[in-house]
Amino acid sequence: MATPMQSAQALIEKIQSLPTDRIAEVEDFVDFLRQRARLQKSVTRKQSLDFPVDDLGPWPDGLSLHREDMYGNGER
């Protein structure tokens, strides 16, 4: 198995053998891969955020969450 340095050297040689317009395509593709890797890191960071939960204590006695109790029954 080739070492990373040997693989890099082989890739450089392959790129150098390409026509100029193809080298530009390779460069664009490498830029795309690097950008995608950066975006994946930032998305991963955003997904791992842990938001604090505020404890406001117990709910008041007698609190009803029934729609009729909150808004009335006039519109239905």
PDB file of N, H, CA, C and O in Angstrom:
ATOM      1  N   MET A   1       0.837  -1.183   0.000  1.00  0.00           N
ATOM      2  CA  MET A   1       0.000   0.000   0.000  1.00  0.00           C
ATOM      3  C   MET A   1       0.882   1.247   0.000  1.00  0.00           C
ATOM      4  O   MET A   1       1.882   1.307   0.716  1.00  0.00           O
ATOM      5  N   ALA A   2       0.515   2.220  -0.790  1.00  0.00           N
ATOM      6  H   ALA A   2      -0.297   2.171  -1.372  1.00  0.00           H
ATOM      7  CA  ALA A   2       1.310   3.434  -0.936  1.00  0.00           C
ATOM      8  C   ALA A   2       1.147   4.330   0.283  1.00  0.00           C
ATOM      9  O   ALA A   2       0.084   4.384   0.901  1.00  0.00           O
ATOM     10  N   THR A   3       2.219   5.027   0.612  1.00  0.00           N
ATOM     11  H   THR A   3       3.083   4.984   0.110  1.00  0.00           H
ATOM     12  CA  THR A   3       2.155   5.990   1.711  1.00  0.00           C
ATOM     13  C   THR A   3       1.411   7.234   1.220  1.00  0.00           C
ATOM     14  O   THR A   3       1.274   7.438   0.014  1.00  0.00           O
ATOM     15  N   PRO A   4       0.932   8.062   2.147  1.00  0.00           N
ATOM     16  CA  PRO A   4       0.249   9.291   1.712  1.00  0.00           C
ATOM     17  C   PRO A   4       1.125  10.162   0.801  1.00  0.00           C
ATOM     18  O   PRO A   4       0.624  10.783  -0.136  1.00  0.00           O
ATOM     19  N   MET A   5       2.421  10.202   1.079  1.00  0.00           N
ATOM     20  H   MET A   5       2.827   9.697   1.840  1.00  0.00           H
ATOM     21  CA  MET A   5       3.319  11.016   0.250  1.00  0.00           C
ATOM     22  C   MET A   5       3.429  10.428  -1.158  1.00  0.00           C
ATOM     23  O   MET A   5       3.452  11.173  -2.138  1.00  0.00           O
ATOM     24  N   GLN A   6       3.496   9.109  -1.264  1.00  0.00           N
ATOM     25  H   GLN A   6       3.477   8.505  -0.468  1.00  0.00           H
ATOM     26  CA  GLN A   6       3.566   8.466  -2.579  1.00  0.00           C
ATOM     27  C   GLN A   6       2.265   8.681  -3.347  1.00  0.00           C
ATOM     28  O   GLN A   6       2.281   8.926  -4.553  1.00  0.00           O
ATOM     29  N   SER A   7       1.150   8.589  -2.646  1.00  0.00           N
ATOM     30  H   SER A   7       1.137   8.390  -1.666  1.00  0.00           H
ATOM     31  CA  SER A   7      -0.146   8.821  -3.292  1.00  0.00           C
ATOM     32  C   SER A   7      -0.250  10.254  -3.788  1.00  0.00           C
ATOM     33  O   SER A   7      -0.734  10.506  -4.891  1.00  0.00           O
ATOM     34  N   ALA A   8       0.208  11.191  -2.964  1.00  0.00           N
ATOM     35  H   ALA A   8       0.601  10.987  -2.068  1.00  0.00           H
ATOM     36  CA  ALA A   8       0.166  12.599  -3.362  1.00  0.00           C
ATOM     37  C   ALA A   8       1.055  12.833  -4.577  1.00  0.00           C
ATOM     38  O   ALA A   8       0.669  13.550  -5.500  1.00  0.00           O
ATOM     39  N   GLN A   9       2.239  12.236  -4.582  1.00  0.00           N
ATOM     40  H   GLN A   9       2.553  11.654  -3.832  1.00  0.00           H
ATOM     41  CA  GLN A   9       3.159  12.409  -5.711  1.00  0.00           C
ATOM     42  C   GLN A   9       2.566  11.808  -6.985  1.00  0.00           C
ATOM     43  O   GLN A   9       2.679  12.397  -8.059  1.00  0.00           O
ATOM     44  N   ALA A  10       1.937  10.641  -6.870  1.00  0.00           N
ATOM     45  H   ALA A  10       1.845  10.162  -5.997  1.00  0.00           H
ATOM     46  CA  ALA A  10       1.311  10.013  -8.039  1.00  0.00           C
ATOM     47  C   ALA A  10       0.177  10.888  -8.566  1.00  0.00           C
ATOM     48  O   ALA A  10       0.006  11.024  -9.778  1.00  0.00           O
ATOM     49  N   LEU A  11      -0.593  11.476  -7.664  1.00  0.00           N
ATOM     50  H   LEU A  11      -0.455  11.366  -6.680  1.00  0.00           H
ATOM     51  CA  LEU A  11      -1.685  12.361  -8.075  1.00  0.00           C
ATOM     52  C   LEU A  11      -1.142  13.611  -8.767  1.00  0.00           C
ATOM     53  O   LEU A  11      -1.689  14.055  -9.776  1.00  0.00           O
ATOM     54  N   ILE A  12      -0.079  14.168  -8.226  1.00  0.00           N
ATOM     55  H   ILE A  12       0.365  13.807  -7.405  1.00  0.00           H
ATOM     56  CA  ILE A  12       0.539  15.351  -8.844  1.00  0.00           C
ATOM     57  C   ILE A  12       1.001  15.024 -10.266  1.00  0.00           C
ATOM     58  O   ILE A  12       0.795  15.811 -11.189  1.00  0.00           O
ATOM     59  N   GLU A  13       1.620  13.870 -10.432  1.00  0.00           N
ATOM     60  H   GLU A  13       1.788  13.230  -9.682  1.00  0.00           H
ATOM     61  CA  GLU A  13       2.097  13.479 -11.765  1.00  0.00           C
ATOM     62  C   GLU A  13       0.934  13.304 -12.741  1.00  0.00           C
ATOM     63  O   GLU A  13       1.031  13.705 -13.901  1.00  0.00           O
ATOM     64  N   LYS A  14      -0.156  12.712 -12.281  1.00  0.00           N
ATOM     65  H   LYS A  14      -0.235  12.386 -11.338  1.00  0.00           H
ATOM     66  CA  LYS A  14      -1.324  12.554 -13.143  1.00  0.00           C
ATOM     67  C   LYS A  14      -1.897  13.911 -13.541  1.00  0.00           C
ATOM     68  O   LYS A  14      -2.255  14.129 -14.699  1.00  0.00           O
ATOM     69  N   ILE A  15      -1.977  14.813 -12.578  1.00  0.00           N
ATOM     70  H   ILE A  15      -1.686  14.636 -11.638  1.00  0.00           H
ATOM     71  CA  ILE A  15      -2.523  16.147 -12.867  1.00  0.00           C
ATOM     72  C   ILE A  15      -1.627  16.880 -13.858  1.00  0.00           C
ATOM     73  O   ILE A  15      -2.120  17.527 -14.783  1.00  0.00           O
ATOM     74  N   GLN A  16      -0.318  16.782 -13.669  1.00  0.00           N
ATOM     75  H   GLN A  16       0.082  16.257 -12.918  1.00  0.00           H
ATOM     76  CA  GLN A  16       0.615  17.470 -14.565  1.00  0.00           C
ATOM     77  C   GLN A  16       0.534  16.940 -15.994  1.00  0.00           C
ATOM     78  O   GLN A  16       0.892  17.653 -16.932  1.00  0.00           O
ATOM     79  N   SER A  17       0.079  15.726 -16.172  1.00  0.00           N
ATOM     80  H   SER A  17      -0.211  15.148 -15.410  1.00  0.00           H
ATOM     81  CA  SER A  17      -0.002  15.164 -17.523  1.00  0.00           C
ATOM     82  C   SER A  17      -1.281  15.594 -18.250  1.00  0.00           C
ATOM     83  O   SER A  17      -1.442  15.308 -19.436  1.00  0.00           O
ATOM     84  N   LEU A  18      -2.183  16.272 -17.554  1.00  0.00           N
ATOM     85  H   LEU A  18      -2.052  16.505 -16.590  1.00  0.00           H
ATOM     86  CA  LEU A  18      -3.447  16.703 -18.157  1.00  0.00           C
ATOM     87  C   LEU A  18      -3.277  17.983 -18.967  1.00  0.00           C
ATOM     88  O   LEU A  18      -2.345  18.750 -18.725  1.00  0.00           O
ATOM     89  N   PRO A  19      -4.174  18.218 -19.929  1.00  0.00           N
ATOM     90  CA  PRO A  19      -4.190  19.506 -20.629  1.00  0.00           C
ATOM     91  C   PRO A  19      -4.575  20.626 -19.646  1.00  0.00           C
ATOM     92  O   PRO A  19      -5.179  20.372 -18.604  1.00  0.00           O
ATOM     93  N   THR A  20      -4.221  21.833 -19.992  1.00  0.00           N
ATOM     94  H   THR A  20      -3.730  22.039 -20.838  1.00  0.00           H
ATOM     95  CA  THR A  20      -4.425  22.979 -19.104  1.00  0.00           C
ATOM     96  C   THR A  20      -5.879  23.144 -18.676  1.00  0.00           C
ATOM     97  O   THR A  20      -6.147  23.418 -17.506  1.00  0.00           O
ATOM     98  N   ASP A  21      -6.819  22.983 -19.602  1.00  0.00           N
ATOM     99  H   ASP A  21      -6.600  22.760 -20.552  1.00  0.00           H
ATOM    100  CA  ASP A  21      -8.225  23.169 -19.238  1.00  0.00           C
ATOM    101  C   ASP A  21      -8.694  22.105 -18.243  1.00  0.00           C
ATOM    102  O   ASP A  21      -9.546  22.381 -17.399  1.00  0.00           O
ATOM    103  N   ARG A  22      -8.150  20.909 -18.336  1.00  0.00           N
ATOM    104  H   ARG A  22      -7.457  20.685 -19.022  1.00  0.00           H
ATOM    105  CA  ARG A  22      -8.509  19.842 -17.387  1.00  0.00           C
ATOM    106  C   ARG A  22      -7.890  20.109 -16.015  1.00  0.00           C
ATOM    107  O   ARG A  22      -8.484  19.770 -14.991  1.00  0.00           O
ATOM    108  N   ILE A  23      -6.718  20.705 -15.989  1.00  0.00           N
ATOM    109  H   ILE A  23      -6.236  20.981 -16.821  1.00  0.00           H
ATOM    110  CA  ILE A  23      -6.090  21.065 -14.712  1.00  0.00           C
ATOM    111  C   ILE A  23      -6.968  22.074 -13.981  1.00  0.00           C
ATOM    112  O   ILE A  23      -7.117  22.004 -12.762  1.00  0.00           O
ATOM    113  N   ALA A  24      -7.544  23.004 -14.724  1.00  0.00           N
ATOM    114  H   ALA A  24      -7.423  23.061 -15.715  1.00  0.00           H
ATOM    115  CA  ALA A  24      -8.451  23.981 -14.114  1.00  0.00           C
ATOM    116  C   ALA A  24      -9.676  23.280 -13.527  1.00  0.00           C
ATOM    117  O   ALA A  24     -10.160  23.668 -12.463  1.00  0.00           O
ATOM    118  N   GLU A  25     -10.176  22.260 -14.208  1.00  0.00           N
ATOM    119  H   GLU A  25      -9.782  21.945 -15.072  1.00  0.00           H
ATOM    120  CA  GLU A  25     -11.314  21.491 -13.680  1.00  0.00           C
ATOM    121  C   GLU A  25     -10.939  20.773 -12.388  1.00  0.00           C
ATOM    122  O   GLU A  25     -11.721  20.741 -11.438  1.00  0.00           O
ATOM    123  N   VAL A  26      -9.746  20.202 -12.359  1.00  0.00           N
ATOM    124  H   VAL A  26      -9.111  20.228 -13.131  1.00  0.00           H
ATOM    125  CA  VAL A  26      -9.285  19.519 -11.150  1.00  0.00           C
ATOM    126  C   VAL A  26      -9.191  20.516  -9.998  1.00  0.00           C
ATOM    127  O   VAL A  26      -9.591  20.216  -8.874  1.00  0.00           O
ATOM    128  N   GLU A  27      -8.664  21.691 -10.285  1.00  0.00           N
ATOM    129  H   GLU A  27      -8.339  21.935 -11.198  1.00  0.00           H
ATOM    130  CA  GLU A  27      -8.548  22.717  -9.244  1.00  0.00           C
ATOM    131  C   GLU A  27      -9.923  23.122  -8.721  1.00  0.00           C
ATOM    132  O   GLU A  27     -10.113  23.262  -7.512  1.00  0.00           O
ATOM    133  N   ASP A  28     -10.876  23.309  -9.622  1.00  0.00           N
ATOM    134  H   ASP A  28     -10.722  23.195 -10.603  1.00  0.00           H
ATOM    135  CA  ASP A  28     -12.244  23.640  -9.200  1.00  0.00           C
ATOM    136  C   ASP A  28     -12.838  22.534  -8.331  1.00  0.00           C
ATOM    137  O   ASP A  28     -13.506  22.807  -7.334  1.00  0.00           O
ATOM    138  N   PHE A  29     -12.591  21.295  -8.714  1.00  0.00           N
ATOM    139  H   PHE A  29     -12.048  21.073  -9.524  1.00  0.00           H
ATOM    140  CA  PHE A  29     -13.133  20.171  -7.953  1.00  0.00           C
ATOM    141  C   PHE A  29     -12.514  20.097  -6.556  1.00  0.00           C
ATOM    142  O   PHE A  29     -13.209  19.831  -5.576  1.00  0.00           O
ATOM    143  N   VAL A  30     -11.225  20.332  -6.474  1.00  0.00           N
ATOM    144  H   VAL A  30     -10.660  20.549  -7.270  1.00  0.00           H
ATOM    145  CA  VAL A  30     -10.556  20.331  -5.167  1.00  0.00           C
ATOM    146  C   VAL A  30     -11.122  21.447  -4.293  1.00  0.00           C
ATOM    147  O   VAL A  30     -11.366  21.239  -3.104  1.00  0.00           O
ATOM    148  N   ASP A  31     -11.333  22.629  -4.872  1.00  0.00           N
ATOM    149  H   ASP A  31     -11.134  22.798  -5.837  1.00  0.00           H
ATOM    150  CA  ASP A  31     -11.944  23.730  -4.116  1.00  0.00           C
ATOM    151  C   ASP A  31     -13.335  23.343  -3.622  1.00  0.00           C
ATOM    152  O   ASP A  31     -13.699  23.647  -2.486  1.00  0.00           O
ATOM    153  N   PHE A  32     -14.107  22.678  -4.467  1.00  0.00           N
ATOM    154  H   PHE A  32     -13.811  22.431  -5.389  1.00  0.00           H
ATOM    155  CA  PHE A  32     -15.442  22.215  -4.079  1.00  0.00           C
ATOM    156  C   PHE A  32     -15.364  21.241  -2.904  1.00  0.00           C
ATOM    157  O   PHE A  32     -16.127  21.362  -1.946  1.00  0.00           O
ATOM    158  N   LEU A  33     -14.453  20.284  -2.974  1.00  0.00           N
ATOM    159  H   LEU A  33     -13.833  20.185  -3.752  1.00  0.00           H
ATOM    160  CA  LEU A  33     -14.313  19.306  -1.892  1.00  0.00           C
ATOM    161  C   LEU A  33     -13.924  19.975  -0.579  1.00  0.00           C
ATOM    162  O   LEU A  33     -14.435  19.614   0.481  1.00  0.00           O
ATOM    163  N   ARG A  34     -13.031  20.938  -0.649  1.00  0.00           N
ATOM    164  H   ARG A  34     -12.616  21.232  -1.511  1.00  0.00           H
ATOM    165  CA  ARG A  34     -12.614  21.643   0.570  1.00  0.00           C
ATOM    166  C   ARG A  34     -13.767  22.445   1.158  1.00  0.00           C
ATOM    167  O   ARG A  34     -13.956  22.462   2.374  1.00  0.00           O
ATOM    168  N   GLN A  35     -14.538  23.109   0.299  1.00  0.00           N
ATOM    169  H   GLN A  35     -14.385  23.094  -0.689  1.00  0.00           H
ATOM    170  CA  GLN A  35     -15.677  23.888   0.776  1.00  0.00           C
ATOM    171  C   GLN A  35     -16.729  22.973   1.407  1.00  0.00           C
ATOM    172  O   GLN A  35     -17.289  23.299   2.453  1.00  0.00           O
ATOM    173  N   ARG A  36     -16.994  21.847   0.782  1.00  0.00           N
ATOM    174  H   ARG A  36     -16.539  21.581  -0.068  1.00  0.00           H
ATOM    175  CA  ARG A  36     -17.980  20.903   1.312  1.00  0.00           C
ATOM    176  C   ARG A  36     -17.543  20.380   2.681  1.00  0.00           C
ATOM    177  O   ARG A  36     -18.372  20.218   3.577  1.00  0.00           O
ATOM    178  N   ALA A  37     -16.261  20.120   2.843  1.00  0.00           N
ATOM    179  H   ALA A  37     -15.588  20.252   2.115  1.00  0.00           H
ATOM    180  CA  ALA A  37     -15.750  19.646   4.132  1.00  0.00           C
ATOM    181  C   ALA A  37     -15.934  20.715   5.204  1.00  0.00           C
ATOM    182  O   ALA A  37     -16.301  20.403   6.337  1.00  0.00           O
ATOM    183  N   ARG A  38     -15.678  21.985   4.848  1.00  0.00           N
ATOM    184  H   ARG A  38     -15.380  22.238   3.927  1.00  0.00           H
ATOM    185  CA  ARG A  38     -15.878  23.081   5.817  1.00  0.00           C
ATOM    186  C   ARG A  38     -17.345  23.201   6.194  1.00  0.00           C
ATOM    187  O   ARG A  38     -17.667  23.383   7.368  1.00  0.00           O
ATOM    188  N   LEU A  39     -18.236  23.102   5.217  1.00  0.00           N
ATOM    189  H   LEU A  39     -17.973  22.954   4.264  1.00  0.00           H
ATOM    190  CA  LEU A  39     -19.666  23.215   5.494  1.00  0.00           C
ATOM    191  C   LEU A  39     -20.148  22.068   6.370  1.00  0.00           C
ATOM    192  O   LEU A  39     -20.969  22.278   7.263  1.00  0.00           O
ATOM    193  N   GLN A  40     -19.658  20.875   6.132  1.00  0.00           N
ATOM    194  H   GLN A  40     -18.991  20.705   5.407  1.00  0.00           H
ATOM    195  CA  GLN A  40     -20.063  19.728   6.950  1.00  0.00           C
ATOM    196  C   GLN A  40     -19.623  19.916   8.394  1.00  0.00           C
ATOM    197  O   GLN A  40     -20.348  19.542   9.316  1.00  0.00           O
ATOM    198  N   LYS A  41     -18.446  20.491   8.600  1.00  0.00           N
ATOM    199  H   LYS A  41     -17.856  20.795   7.852  1.00  0.00           H
ATOM    200  CA  LYS A  41     -17.983  20.753   9.963  1.00  0.00           C
ATOM    201  C   LYS A  41     -18.881  21.768  10.646  1.00  0.00           C
ATOM    202  O   LYS A  41     -19.236  21.597  11.812  1.00  0.00           O
ATOM    203  N   SER A  42     -19.256  22.830   9.929  1.00  0.00           N
ATOM    204  H   SER A  42     -18.968  22.969   8.981  1.00  0.00           H
ATOM    205  CA  SER A  42     -20.095  23.853  10.551  1.00  0.00           C
ATOM    206  C   SER A  42     -21.496  23.326  10.818  1.00  0.00           C
ATOM    207  O   SER A  42     -22.102  23.687  11.827  1.00  0.00           O
ATOM    208  N   VAL A  43     -22.024  22.482   9.941  1.00  0.00           N
ATOM    209  H   VAL A  43     -21.531  22.189   9.122  1.00  0.00           H
ATOM    210  CA  VAL A  43     -23.346  21.887  10.175  1.00  0.00           C
ATOM    211  C   VAL A  43     -23.284  20.964  11.379  1.00  0.00           C
ATOM    212  O   VAL A  43     -24.193  20.960  12.209  1.00  0.00           O
ATOM    213  N   THR A  44     -22.231  20.191  11.477  1.00  0.00           N
ATOM    214  H   THR A  44     -21.493  20.194  10.803  1.00  0.00           H
ATOM    215  CA  THR A  44     -22.082  19.287  12.619  1.00  0.00           C
ATOM    216  C   THR A  44     -22.039  20.084  13.910  1.00  0.00           C
ATOM    217  O   THR A  44     -22.664  19.697  14.897  1.00  0.00           O
ATOM    218  N   ARG A  45     -21.312  21.187  13.915  1.00  0.00           N
ATOM    219  H   ARG A  45     -20.804  21.501  13.113  1.00  0.00           H
ATOM    220  CA  ARG A  45     -21.254  22.019  15.110  1.00  0.00           C
ATOM    221  C   ARG A  45     -22.622  22.562  15.453  1.00  0.00           C
ATOM    222  O   ARG A  45     -22.997  22.577  16.625  1.00  0.00           O
ATOM    223  N   LYS A  46     -23.373  23.006  14.475  1.00  0.00           N
ATOM    224  H   LYS A  46     -23.069  22.994  13.523  1.00  0.00           H
ATOM    225  CA  LYS A  46     -24.690  23.568  14.739  1.00  0.00           C
ATOM    226  C   LYS A  46     -25.641  22.512  15.282  1.00  0.00           C
ATOM    227  O   LYS A  46     -26.466  22.818  16.144  1.00  0.00           O
ATOM    228  N   GLN A  47     -25.548  21.296  14.806  1.00  0.00           N
ATOM    229  H   GLN A  47     -24.879  21.048  14.106  1.00  0.00           H
ATOM    230  CA  GLN A  47     -26.436  20.240  15.267  1.00  0.00           C
ATOM    231  C   GLN A  47     -26.124  19.831  16.699  1.00  0.00           C
ATOM    232  O   GLN A  47     -27.000  19.330  17.404  1.00  0.00           O
ATOM    233  N   SER A  48     -24.900  20.035  17.131  1.00  0.00           N
ATOM    234  H   SER A  48     -24.188  20.441  16.558  1.00  0.00           H
ATOM    235  CA  SER A  48     -24.526  19.576  18.454  1.00  0.00           C
ATOM    236  C   SER A  48     -24.736  20.637  19.532  1.00  0.00           C
ATOM    237  O   SER A  48     -24.364  20.416  20.685  1.00  0.00           O
ATOM    238  N   LEU A  49     -25.320  21.777  19.187  1.00  0.00           N
ATOM    239  H   LEU A  49     -25.623  21.956  18.251  1.00  0.00           H
ATOM    240  CA  LEU A  49     -25.573  22.794  20.197  1.00  0.00           C
ATOM    241  C   LEU A  49     -26.553  22.268  21.230  1.00  0.00           C
ATOM    242  O   LEU A  49     -27.494  21.543  20.906  1.00  0.00           O
ATOM    243  N   ASP A  50     -26.317  22.641  22.466  1.00  0.00           N
ATOM    244  H   ASP A  50     -25.552  23.230  22.729  1.00  0.00           H
ATOM    245  CA  ASP A  50     -27.175  22.198  23.554  1.00  0.00           C
ATOM    246  C   ASP A  50     -27.765  23.444  24.200  1.00  0.00           C
ATOM    247  O   ASP A  50     -27.063  24.182  24.892  1.00  0.00           O
ATOM    248  N   PHE A  51     -29.049  23.676  23.974  1.00  0.00           N
ATOM    249  H   PHE A  51     -29.618  23.077  23.411  1.00  0.00           H
ATOM    250  CA  PHE A  51     -29.686  24.866  24.499  1.00  0.00           C
ATOM    251  C   PHE A  51     -30.141  24.632  25.936  1.00  0.00           C
ATOM    252  O   PHE A  51     -30.658  23.561  26.253  1.00  0.00           O
ATOM    253  N   PRO A  52     -29.953  25.619  26.803  1.00  0.00           N
ATOM    254  CA  PRO A  52     -30.400  25.455  28.189  1.00  0.00           C
ATOM    255  C   PRO A  52     -31.923  25.471  28.273  1.00  0.00           C
ATOM    256  O   PRO A  52     -32.598  26.102  27.460  1.00  0.00           O
ATOM    257  N   VAL A  53     -32.440  24.778  29.253  1.00  0.00           N
ATOM    258  H   VAL A  53     -31.892  24.266  29.914  1.00  0.00           H
ATOM    259  CA  VAL A  53     -33.876  24.751  29.498  1.00  0.00           C
ATOM    260  C   VAL A  53     -34.122  25.510  30.789  1.00  0.00           C
ATOM    261  O   VAL A  53     -33.559  25.175  31.831  1.00  0.00           O
ATOM    262  N   ASP A  54     -34.960  26.530  30.719  1.00  0.00           N
ATOM    263  H   ASP A  54     -35.417  26.802  29.872  1.00  0.00           H
ATOM    264  CA  ASP A  54     -35.279  27.309  31.913  1.00  0.00           C
ATOM    265  C   ASP A  54     -36.354  26.601  32.716  1.00  0.00           C
ATOM    266  O   ASP A  54     -37.381  26.195  32.172  1.00  0.00           O
ATOM    267  N   ASP A  55     -36.118  26.455  34.003  1.00  0.00           N
ATOM    268  H   ASP A  55     -35.284  26.785  34.445  1.00  0.00           H
ATOM    269  CA  ASP A  55     -37.116  25.867  34.889  1.00  0.00           C
ATOM    270  C   ASP A  55     -37.870  27.012  35.546  1.00  0.00           C
ATOM    271  O   ASP A  55     -37.320  27.734  36.378  1.00  0.00           O
ATOM    272  N   LEU A  56     -39.109  27.171  35.172  1.00  0.00           N
ATOM    273  H   LEU A  56     -39.556  26.585  34.496  1.00  0.00           H
ATOM    274  CA  LEU A  56     -39.918  28.268  35.703  1.00  0.00           C
ATOM    275  C   LEU A  56     -40.777  27.826  36.878  1.00  0.00           C
ATOM    276  O   LEU A  56     -41.662  28.563  37.314  1.00  0.00           O
ATOM    277  N   GLY A  57     -40.527  26.656  37.381  1.00  0.00           N
ATOM    278  H   GLY A  57     -39.809  26.058  37.026  1.00  0.00           H
ATOM    279  CA  GLY A  57     -41.262  26.173  38.532  1.00  0.00           C
ATOM    280  C   GLY A  57     -42.534  25.463  38.128  1.00  0.00           C
ATOM    281  O   GLY A  57     -42.792  25.257  36.942  1.00  0.00           O
ATOM    282  N   PRO A  58     -43.329  25.088  39.120  1.00  0.00           N
ATOM    283  CA  PRO A  58     -44.566  24.361  38.830  1.00  0.00           C
ATOM    284  C   PRO A  58     -45.614  25.271  38.196  1.00  0.00           C
ATOM    285  O   PRO A  58     -45.582  26.488  38.379  1.00  0.00           O
ATOM    286  N   TRP A  59     -46.534  24.678  37.457  1.00  0.00           N
ATOM    287  H   TRP A  59     -46.560  23.689  37.309  1.00  0.00           H
ATOM    288  CA  TRP A  59     -47.626  25.434  36.859  1.00  0.00           C
ATOM    289  C   TRP A  59     -48.604  25.847  37.954  1.00  0.00           C
ATOM    290  O   TRP A  59     -48.741  25.155  38.963  1.00  0.00           O
ATOM    291  N   PRO A  60     -49.272  26.953  37.760  1.00  0.00           N
ATOM    292  CA  PRO A  60     -50.223  27.405  38.784  1.00  0.00           C
ATOM    293  C   PRO A  60     -51.345  26.389  38.995  1.00  0.00           C
ATOM    294  O   PRO A  60     -51.770  25.706  38.064  1.00  0.00           O
ATOM    295  N   ASP A  61     -51.817  26.308  40.250  1.00  0.00           N
ATOM    296  H   ASP A  61     -51.472  26.863  41.007  1.00  0.00           H
ATOM    297  CA  ASP A  61     -52.950  25.425  40.555  1.00  0.00           C
ATOM    298  C   ASP A  61     -54.167  25.889  39.780  1.00  0.00           C
ATOM    299  O   ASP A  61     -54.418  27.089  39.664  1.00  0.00           O
ATOM    300  N   GLY A  62     -54.909  24.958  39.258  1.00  0.00           N
ATOM    301  H   GLY A  62     -54.705  23.983  39.352  1.00  0.00           H
ATOM    302  CA  GLY A  62     -56.136  25.276  38.549  1.00  0.00           C
ATOM    303  C   GLY A  62     -55.936  25.726  37.111  1.00  0.00           C
ATOM    304  O   GLY A  62     -56.910  26.091  36.451  1.00  0.00           O
ATOM    305  N   LEU A  63     -54.715  25.714  36.603  1.00  0.00           N
ATOM    306  H   LEU A  63     -53.924  25.417  37.138  1.00  0.00           H
ATOM    307  CA  LEU A  63     -54.465  26.118  35.218  1.00  0.00           C
ATOM    308  C   LEU A  63     -55.080  25.091  34.273  1.00  0.00           C
ATOM    309  O   LEU A  63     -54.827  23.892  34.397  1.00  0.00           O
ATOM    310  N   SER A  64     -55.872  25.559  33.350  1.00  0.00           N
ATOM    311  H   SER A  64     -56.078  26.533  33.250  1.00  0.00           H
ATOM    312  CA  SER A  64     -56.500  24.675  32.374  1.00  0.00           C
ATOM    313  C   SER A  64     -55.972  25.011  30.990  1.00  0.00           C
ATOM    314  O   SER A  64     -55.903  26.178  30.604  1.00  0.00           O
ATOM    315  N   LEU A  65     -55.609  23.998  30.264  1.00  0.00           N
ATOM    316  H   LEU A  65     -55.664  23.050  30.577  1.00  0.00           H
ATOM    317  CA  LEU A  65     -55.122  24.192  28.900  1.00  0.00           C
ATOM    318  C   LEU A  65     -56.170  23.807  27.866  1.00  0.00           C
ATOM    319  O   LEU A  65     -55.847  23.628  26.691  1.00  0.00           O
ATOM    320  N   HIS A  66     -57.404  23.681  28.286  1.00  0.00           N
ATOM    321  H   HIS A  66     -57.667  23.826  29.240  1.00  0.00           H
ATOM    322  CA  HIS A  66     -58.492  23.404  27.346  1.00  0.00           C
ATOM    323  C   HIS A  66     -58.730  24.639  26.492  1.00  0.00           C
ATOM    324  O   HIS A  66     -58.703  25.761  26.998  1.00  0.00           O
ATOM    325  N   ARG A  67     -58.960  24.444  25.218  1.00  0.00           N
ATOM    326  H   ARG A  67     -58.982  23.533  24.806  1.00  0.00           H
ATOM    327  CA  ARG A  67     -59.170  25.558  24.297  1.00  0.00           C
ATOM    328  C   ARG A  67     -60.280  26.482  24.771  1.00  0.00           C
ATOM    329  O   ARG A  67     -60.132  27.704  24.739  1.00  0.00           O
ATOM    330  N   GLU A  68     -61.375  25.911  25.205  1.00  0.00           N
ATOM    331  H   GLU A  68     -61.495  24.918  25.232  1.00  0.00           H
ATOM    332  CA  GLU A  68     -62.519  26.720  25.633  1.00  0.00           C
ATOM    333  C   GLU A  68     -62.155  27.603  26.824  1.00  0.00           C
ATOM    334  O   GLU A  68     -62.609  28.743  26.921  1.00  0.00           O
ATOM    335  N   ASP A  69     -61.343  27.078  27.719  1.00  0.00           N
ATOM    336  H   ASP A  69     -60.974  26.152  27.641  1.00  0.00           H
ATOM    337  CA  ASP A  69     -60.934  27.854  28.889  1.00  0.00           C
ATOM    338  C   ASP A  69     -59.958  28.959  28.503  1.00  0.00           C
ATOM    339  O   ASP A  69     -59.934  30.013  29.138  1.00  0.00           O
ATOM    340  N   MET A  70     -59.170  28.729  27.489  1.00  0.00           N
ATOM    341  H   MET A  70     -59.190  27.873  26.974  1.00  0.00           H
ATOM    342  CA  MET A  70     -58.173  29.723  27.086  1.00  0.00           C
ATOM    343  C   MET A  70     -58.763  30.789  26.168  1.00  0.00           C
ATOM    344  O   MET A  70     -58.412  31.962  26.297  1.00  0.00           O
ATOM    345  N   TYR A  71     -59.658  30.411  25.236  1.00  0.00           N
ATOM    346  H   TYR A  71     -59.943  29.458  25.131  1.00  0.00           H
ATOM    347  CA  TYR A  71     -60.128  31.331  24.207  1.00  0.00           C
ATOM    348  C   TYR A  71     -61.634  31.541  24.216  1.00  0.00           C
ATOM    349  O   TYR A  71     -62.135  32.397  23.488  1.00  0.00           O
ATOM    350  N   GLY A  72     -62.345  30.804  24.998  1.00  0.00           N
ATOM    351  H   GLY A  72     -61.938  30.108  25.590  1.00  0.00           H
ATOM    352  CA  GLY A  72     -63.797  30.899  24.968  1.00  0.00           C
ATOM    353  C   GLY A  72     -64.351  29.975  23.899  1.00  0.00           C
ATOM    354  O   GLY A  72     -63.593  29.345  23.161  1.00  0.00           O
ATOM    355  N   ASN A  73     -65.655  29.893  23.815  1.00  0.00           N
ATOM    356  H   ASN A  73     -66.271  30.405  24.414  1.00  0.00           H
ATOM    357  CA  ASN A  73     -66.277  28.973  22.867  1.00  0.00           C
ATOM    358  C   ASN A  73     -67.157  29.726  21.876  1.00  0.00           C
ATOM    359  O   ASN A  73     -67.979  29.109  21.199  1.00  0.00           O
ATOM    360  N   GLY A  74     -67.004  31.044  21.775  1.00  0.00           N
ATOM    361  H   GLY A  74     -66.336  31.546  22.325  1.00  0.00           H
ATOM    362  CA  GLY A  74     -67.879  31.855  20.948  1.00  0.00           C
ATOM    363  C   GLY A  74     -67.735  31.636  19.457  1.00  0.00           C
ATOM    364  O   GLY A  74     -68.726  31.766  18.739  1.00  0.00           O
ATOM    365  N   GLU A  75     -66.564  31.313  18.957  1.00  0.00           N
ATOM    366  H   GLU A  75     -65.759  31.208  19.540  1.00  0.00           H
ATOM    367  CA  GLU A  75     -66.316  31.201  17.513  1.00  0.00           C
ATOM    368  C   GLU A  75     -66.664  29.829  16.963  1.00  0.00           C
ATOM    369  O   GLU A  75     -66.760  29.674  15.745  1.00  0.00           O
ATOM    370  N   ARG A  76     -66.852  28.854  17.790  1.00  0.00           N
ATOM    371  H   ARG A  76     -66.774  28.979  18.779  1.00  0.00           H
ATOM    372  CA  ARG A  76     -67.080  27.485  17.299  1.00  0.00           C
ATOM    373  C   ARG A  76     -68.491  27.179  17.111  1.00  0.00           C
ATOM    374  O   ARG A  76     -68.833  26.068  16.704  1.00  0.00           O
TER     375      ARG A  76
END
